[in-house]
């Protein structure tokens, strides 16, 4: 069963290209909008599982819509598409619980993977963006982790479930969860959904 999707972009060509591409790939696109106000109304009306939004739009930006959806506790997962490789915008998107961030120049090559990943409740951030924003220095918090915690984190970065991690490390699910909560404390992560997974993905190269 395909996830229901709405899309919004104030560039007609990009909107049409994305819409046609998703329909051709048999995605369940419910509607599209050319500005933030209409996009928010579509989310309120259709309650889609995923909303793919341009960041810069008239009336409301993609980030403002994400903020409103979070405040209203909507279940729609927000995916932002943008040309912006901006750390402040990226950090704001993460703090609002945005599920995906795709760079427009890679939109058609990445959007399918992004939708499929987000549909499974796993955030997707453009690898190009992550490598562009990559901070070369190792976060000092990482040094506070034990070898076991680092191994757990490495498996999390590979999208492994607690059960899979437990099987690989010969420990119980409960022990894995205990390690995870210790790691979250040590890394000072915000108590938002998937914060550990997002951190692990961003810092995957440091865990090798």
C-alpha positions, 0 to 999 in steps of 0.5 A: 500500500503506497503512502498518500502524498501531497506536494507543494512548490512555487516553481511550476516546472519543478512542481509539475516535474515532481508530480509527473515523476511520482505519478509515473512511479505509481505513487499515491499523490493526492493533490499539489499546491503552489504556496504554503497556505494552500499546502497547509490546507491540503494537509488539514483536508487530506491528512496525507502520510507524507507532505513534500514541501519546498522550503521557500514558498509564499505565505508559509515556508516549508519550515513554518508548515512543519512548525504548525503541523508539530503544534497541531500534532498532525501525523503527516511526515514532512519532507523538505526539498530545497537548494539550500545547503544551510546548517541553520535551516537543517538544524531547525528542520531537525528540531521540528521533527522534519522527516526528510531533507532532499536537495532539489538538484538530486530530487528525482534520483533521491525522492523515491528512496526518501519516500520509501525510507520515510514510509518506514518511519526512518528519517532521510537526509540527502547524503550530499547535504550531510557530507556538505555540512559534515563537521570534521572534528569528532564530537567530544561526547562520542569519546564518552561512549564505551566500545559496546555503546559505540557498536550499538550506535554503529548498528543503529546507523545501519537501520538495525532494529533493537532485536537485530542488534541484540542478535548480532551482539548476543545481548537481550533487547532490553539490554540494547534499549538500556544502552540506547538510553545511556547513549542518548544521555551521554550525547545530550540528544533532544528527547524527540523521535528518532533523534538517536537514529538521526545522530548516528546517520549524520556521524556514521563516518566517525563510527567506522 
